[in-house]
Amino acid sequence: MNSLLSERNNNGPSDTERNMAGNSEIYWNSYLPIFFDRMSMAMRDHMTDSVADYGLTSAHAVYMIAISLEGPMSQKELSKFLDMDPANTNRVVKVLRDKGMIYDDRVREDSRNYKIHLTTIGKELAEKAMNDTSEWMEGIMSDIPLEDIMNMRNTLIKILGKMNVDLEGYMASEYTNPFYTYLSTNPPKDGWLYHRSNLSEE
């Protein structure tokens, strides 16, 4: 320890301290991408569990959720809304149609101008996937103070803003991923955070 202090006093930060600082920077630069990836993976896995009994995965669930949130859409609108490749949308739509989760309102078989709707069971399953995911997230956050959650939310939005310089315009677009859309709320009064804040005041 004395040799480290002597080296720092005489020559500035020691090699050991510089290495420690460098390792810390590498850790945090790696940690955030890993955290986001793990969070996304865990959410997808949980959403898959919600719809697995119907032979579906989270990749299918997000399309049903999108239609549930925004109403009937064309395949092109769905692709833009979810930032998905049209070819992927075409594959998912085929599976959902075969499973009886969606139908379209085309007048003729060869018509290209139509909207995709949820069937009754599709609506129920979309609602289940959203509720299950919300309850799972609520469980994760249940013992974290509301103030900490709001601070984390604001920090994450700042990070997203630096990752995507047009984040505000992106969220304001009619073609927006629903999960990004909800980041723009602060939060809605019918949302879970508002409910928690009321409980904390009782």
Secondary structure, DSSP 8 states (H G I E B T S, - for coil): -HHHHHHHHHHSS-HHHHHHHHHHHHHHHHHHHHHHHHHHHHHHHHHHHHHGGGT--HHHHHHHHHHHHH-SB-HHHHHHHHT--HHHHHHHHHHHHHTTSEEE--SSTT-----EEE-HHHHHHHHHHHHHHHHHHHHHHTTS-HHHHHHHHHHHHHHHHHH-TTHHHHHHSSS--HHHHGGGSS--TTSHHHHHHHHHH-
